[in-house]
Amino acid sequence: MSPSRVAIVTCATYERAEVDAAVARGFALLGGASRFARTGERILLKPNLLVASAPDSAVTTHPAVFSAVARELAATGASLVWGDSPGFGGTLGAGKRAGVAAVADELGIPVADFGHGREVSFPEGALIKRFTIAEGALAADGIVSLPKLKTHALTRMTGAIKNQFGCIPGMLKGEFHTRMPDVTRFSRMLVDLNRFLRPHLFVMDAIVAMEGNGPRGGDPRHVGVLLFSEDPVAIDALGCRIMALDPALVETIVEGERLGLGSASDIEVVGDELPVLTDYRVNRAPASTTRGLGSSLGKRLLAPRPFIVHERCTRCGTCVAVCPVEPKAVDFPEGEKSRVPEHDYGRCIRCYCCQEMCPERAIEVKTPLLGRLIRR
């Protein structure tokens, strides 16, 4: 088999002319937009719209990237739609805040149905044999995925593979966290989801990425590149190299290569040089992000866990609302909504949904002392 090709294109800013030129070059390096969309095909543009956030927060795919990719694909004669199922809130609300909806309206691209889903069979799945997929994704002839390069508490980094999780509608995403709290099984599920959906192309927005307490509460980090590939494993592996993160520590990449989704080891890089940022703030610890989940004692003493920084908490209740566990693993003490929510670490499954969705960056992840000592 030939190596997986990834195009790296330098793009220093989100100025329209610069992004347009970079995207056009990226498509050209892979053989042109007509390789990924044809006249009359219905192509879904799938940005990362984790939650309603402004473009400069680095939480979502930037509208300039969305616009440039959309116009390249529209020139092929394909019929475009766009959509995503955010972790909290609705598609249109997140799209408007992120600036994507305005661009889509300007280009005449309708929003797809990501509020309703349909169960589909996937007998080839290594772990998951049936998925409920958003109608908008199922109705498309192909998907072009537009991930954002960010850090992530559970999977260490989020990029091409994890972006398809938004094709599962609404709160059904939380059920997967409950059913498979350990990172390996969760990653295997994401790989199965990608094997079912098979996006035609991935264009990763790493012009300004996110480091630290991602995927929502971290800090923007200028990287200055766009990455293009048909292989989500390869593009995520190169995303790791940007972060100076060993791809072998990222279970989505490990499981993706093992299950034949793509390659992390046989990659042909074309275009520009890949930046490597050795001071990128990301979890490089060798221990699993869900270590110790085999027992309640292990969870309490070893596993990394979310904690609330009281000074930042506004008591909005988002963490309580998104916690997939019943009874809740994080809740207001004695039902008093004037108080800061508290975690019950015996119930907590370490899905980090609370940390991921906190609008105030008030939830961080830390490893208990014994876990840190063993990790050394």
C-alpha positions in Angstrom: 0.0 0.0 0.0 1.1 3.6 -0.7 1.8 5.9 2.2 -0.9 8.2 3.5 -0.4 11.7 2.0 -0.8 14.7 4.2 -0.4 18.2 2.8 1.0 20.9 5.1 0.4 24.5 4.0 1.7 27.5 5.9 -1.0 30.1 6.7 0.0 32.7 9.2 -3.4 34.5 9.7 -7.1 34.2 9.1 -7.1 37.0 6.5 -9.4 35.9 3.7 -6.9 36.2 0.9 -4.3 34.3 2.7 -6.6 31.5 3.8 -8.1 31.2 0.3 -4.6 30.8 -1.2 -3.6 28.3 1.4 -6.7 26.2 0.9 -6.4 26.3 -2.8 -2.8 25.1 -2.5 -3.8 22.3 -0.1 -6.4 20.9 -2.5 -3.9 21.2 -5.4 -1.3 19.2 -3.5 -3.8 16.4 -3.1 -5.0 16.4 -6.7 -7.7 19.1 -6.7 -11.1 19.5 -5.1 -12.8 17.3 -7.8 -11.2 14.3 -6.1 -13.4 14.8 -3.1 -16.7 16.1 -4.6 -18.4 15.8 -7.9 -21.2 17.6 -9.7 -24.6 16.8 -8.1 -23.1 15.1 -5.0 -24.5 16.2 -1.6 -21.4 17.0 0.5 -21.7 17.7 4.2 -19.2 20.2 5.6 -18.6 19.1 9.2 -16.8 21.8 11.3 -15.9 21.4 14.9 -18.7 23.4 16.7 -18.1 22.0 20.2 -20.2 24.8 21.8 -21.2 28.4 21.0 -17.9 30.2 21.0 -16.4 33.2 19.2 -13.9 32.5 16.4 -10.9 34.0 18.3 -11.4 31.7 21.2 -9.9 28.8 19.2 -12.6 26.5 20.3 -14.3 26.0 16.9 -13.3 25.8 13.3 -12.6 29.3 12.1 -15.2 30.7 9.6 -12.4 31.7 7.2 -11.3 28.1 6.8 -14.9 27.0 6.4 -15.5 29.6 3.8 -12.4 28.8 1.7 -13.1 25.0 1.7 -16.7 25.5 0.9 -16.0 27.7 -2.1 -13.4 25.2 -3.5 -15.9 22.4 -3.2 -18.8 24.4 -4.6 -16.7 25.0 -7.7 -16.9 21.3 -8.5 -20.7 21.5 -8.9 -21.4 19.7 -5.6 -24.4 20.6 -3.5 -23.2 21.6 0.0 -24.8 21.4 3.4 -23.2 22.0 6.8 -23.8 20.8 10.4 -22.6 19.5 13.7 -24.1 18.4 17.0 -22.5 20.5 19.7 -21.8 19.1 23.1 -24.1 21.7 24.6 -26.8 23.7 22.8 -28.0 23.5 19.2 -26.4 23.5 15.8 -27.6 27.0 14.7 -26.8 28.7 18.0 -23.2 27.3 17.9 -22.9 28.0 14.2 -24.0 31.6 14.6 -21.6 32.3 17.5 -18.7 30.7 15.7 -19.3 32.7 12.6 -19.9 29.6 10.4 -23.7 30.2 10.0 -23.2 33.7 8.6 -20.7 32.4 6.0 -23.0 29.5 5.1 -25.9 32.0 4.6 -23.7 34.2 2.4 -22.7 31.2 0.2 -26.2 29.8 0.1 -25.3 26.6 2.0 -28.3 25.2 4.1 -27.9 23.7 7.5 -28.4 19.9 7.7 -30.5 18.1 10.2 -28.4 17.3 13.2 -31.2 17.4 15.7 -32.7 14.0 14.7 -31.0 10.7 14.2 -31.6 7.2 12.8 -30.2 3.9 14.0 -27.9 2.2 11.5 -26.3 -1.2 11.4 -22.5 -1.5 11.2 -21.7 -5.3 11.5 -18.0 -4.6 10.6 -17.6 -2.6 13.8 -14.8 -3.8 16.1 -16.7 -2.6 19.1 -20.0 -0.9 18.0 -22.3 -2.7 15.7 -25.1 -0.1 15.7 -25.0 3.7 15.8 -27.6 6.4 15.9 -26.4 9.0 13.3 -27.7 12.5 12.6 -30.0 12.5 9.6 -27.9 15.3 8.0 -24.9 13.0 8.0 -26.8 10.0 6.7 -28.4 12.0 3.9 -25.0 13.2 2.5 -23.1 11.4 -0.3 -19.9 12.4 1.4 -18.4 14.3 4.3 -15.6 16.8 4.3 -14.5 17.1 8.0 -13.0 20.4 9.3 -11.5 19.7 12.7 -9.7 22.1 15.0 -6.3 21.1 16.5 -6.8 21.2 20.3 -5.8 19.5 23.5 -8.3 17.3 25.3 -8.5 15.9 28.9 -9.6 12.4 27.9 -7.9 11.8 24.5 -4.9 14.2 25.0 -5.6 15.8 21.7 -8.7 16.2 19.5 -8.5 16.5 15.8 -9.7 14.6 12.7 -10.9 11.3 14.3 -12.8 12.8 17.2 -14.5 15.4 15.0 -17.0 12.9 13.8 -18.4 12.4 17.3 -20.5 15.4 16.4 -22.4 13.2 13.9 -24.1 11.6 16.9 -27.0 13.8 17.8 -27.7 15.6 21.1 -27.3 13.9 24.4 -26.7 10.5 22.9 -23.0 11.4 22.9 -23.1 11.3 26.7 -24.4 7.8 26.7 -21.2 6.6 25.0 -19.2 8.1 27.8 -21.3 6.3 30.3 -21.1 2.9 28.5 -17.3 3.1 27.8 -15.6 5.3 30.5 -12.1 4.0 29.8 -10.2 5.9 27.1 -9.3 2.8 25.0 -12.9 1.6 24.5 -14.1 5.2 23.9 -11.4 5.7 21.3 -12.3 2.3 19.6 -15.8 3.6 19.4 -14.7 6.8 17.7 -12.6 4.7 15.2 -15.7 2.5 14.4 -17.7 5.7 13.9 -15.1 7.0 11.4 -15.0 3.6 9.6 -18.7 3.8 9.2 -18.9 7.5 8.0 -15.7 7.5 5.9 -15.3 11.2 5.3 -13.8 12.0 1.9 -11.3 14.6 3.2 -10.1 16.2 6.4 -8.9 19.8 6.6 -7.5 20.6 10.0 -7.5 24.2 11.2 -4.2 24.7 13.0 -3.6 28.3 12.2 -4.5 29.1 15.8 -4.8 25.9 17.8 -5.6 25.3 21.5 -3.2 24.2 24.3 -3.6 23.6 28.0 -7.0 23.0 29.4 -8.7 22.1 26.1 -11.0 21.5 24.3 -12.9 24.6 25.5 -11.0 26.0 28.5 -7.5 26.1 27.1 -5.5 29.0 25.5 -5.1 29.9 21.9 -1.7 28.9 20.5 -0.6 30.2 17.1 0.8 27.4 14.9 0.3 28.8 11.4 -0.6 25.8 9.3 -3.5 24.0 7.7 -3.3 20.2 7.2 -5.1 18.2 4.4 -5.5 14.5 4.1 -7.8 11.6 3.3 -6.4 9.7 6.3 -7.6 10.9 9.8 -5.0 8.8 11.6 -2.1 10.3 9.7 -3.4 13.9 10.1 -3.9 13.4 13.8 -0.4 11.8 14.1 1.1 14.9 12.6 -1.1 17.1 14.9 0.6 15.2 17.8 4.0 16.0 16.3 3.1 19.7 16.2 2.4 19.4 20.0 5.6 17.4 20.5 3.3 14.6 21.8 4.1 11.0 21.1 1.2 9.6 18.9 1.6 6.3 20.7 0.0 8.0 23.8 -3.1 8.9 21.9 -5.6 6.0 21.9 -7.6 7.2 18.9 -4.4 7.0 16.8 -3.3 3.7 18.2 -6.8 2.1 17.7 -7.2 3.8 14.4 -4.0 2.3 13.0 -4.7 -1.1 14.6 -8.2 -1.3 13.1 -7.1 -0.2 9.6 -8.6 3.3 9.6 -5.3 4.8 8.5 -1.6 5.0 9.2 0.4 6.9 11.8 3.8 5.4 10.7 3.7 5.4 6.9 3.1 9.1 6.0 4.2 11.1 3.0 4.3 14.8 3.8 3.9 17.2 0.9 4.0 21.0 0.9 5.6 22.9 3.7 7.6 22.0 6.8 5.6 20.8 9.8 6.2 23.0 12.9 7.2 21.2 16.1 6.4 23.2 19.3 8.3 21.6 22.1 6.8 24.0 24.7 3.2 23.2 23.7 1.1 22.6 26.8 -0.3 19.1 26.5 -0.5 16.0 28.7 2.6 14.0 27.9 2.4 11.8 31.0 2.7 8.1 30.2 -0.1 7.0 32.5 -3.6 6.6 31.0 -6.1 9.4 31.4 -8.5 6.9 32.9 -6.0 4.9 35.0 -7.4 3.1 37.9 -11.0 2.7 36.7 -11.0 -1.0 37.5 -12.1 -0.3 41.1 -13.7 2.6 43.0 -10.5 2.7 45.2 -8.3 2.9 42.1 -10.5 5.8 40.8 -10.1 7.8 43.9 -6.4 7.2 44.4 -4.9 7.0 40.9 -7.1 8.3 38.2 -6.9 11.9 37.0 -10.0 13.8 38.0 -11.8 17.1 37.3 -11.9 19.7 40.0 -13.6 23.0 40.2 -11.7 26.2 40.8 -14.1 28.0 43.1 -13.0 31.5 42.3 -13.9 31.1 38.6 -17.2 29.2 39.1 -20.3 31.2 38.4 -22.7 28.4 39.5 -24.3 28.3 36.1 -24.9 24.5 36.4 -23.5 23.6 33.0 -21.3 20.9 34.5 -24.3 19.4 36.3 -26.4 19.5 33.1 -23.8 17.7 30.9 -22.8 15.0 33.4 -24.0 11.8 31.8 -24.0 9.8 35.1 -27.1 9.1 37.1 -27.1 10.0 40.0 -24.9 12.9 38.9 -21.2 12.8 39.6 -21.2 16.5 40.0 -24.0 18.4 41.6 -25.0 21.3 43.8 -24.5 20.4 47.5 -27.9 19.6 49.0 -29.6 21.1 45.9 -28.4 24.6 46.8 -27.8 26.3 43.5 -26.2 29.3 45.2 -23.2 27.0 46.1 -20.4 25.7 44.0 -21.1 22.2 42.6 -19.1 19.3 44.1 -17.8 16.1 42.5 -18.5 12.7 43.9 -15.3 10.9 42.7 -16.8 7.5 43.5 -19.4 8.1 40.8 -17.2 10.1 38.4 -16.3 8.1 35.3 -13.6 10.5 34.2 -15.3 11.4 30.9 -14.3 15.0 31.6 -17.6 16.3 30.0 -17.9 18.8 32.9 -14.4 20.2 32.2 -15.0 20.1 28.4 -18.2 22.2 28.6 -17.5 24.6 31.4 -18.0 28.1 29.9 -15.9 29.8 32.6 -12.8 27.6 32.3 -13.4 26.8 36.0 -12.8 23.1 35.8 -9.4 21.6 35.4 -7.9 18.1 35.6 -5.4 16.9 38.2 -4.0 13.6 39.2 -4.1 12.6 42.9 -0.8 12.5 44.8 -0.5 8.6 44.8 -1.2 8.6 41.1 1.5 11.2 40.5 4.0 9.2 42.6 3.3 5.9 40.8 3.5 7.7 37.4 7.1 8.7 38.2 
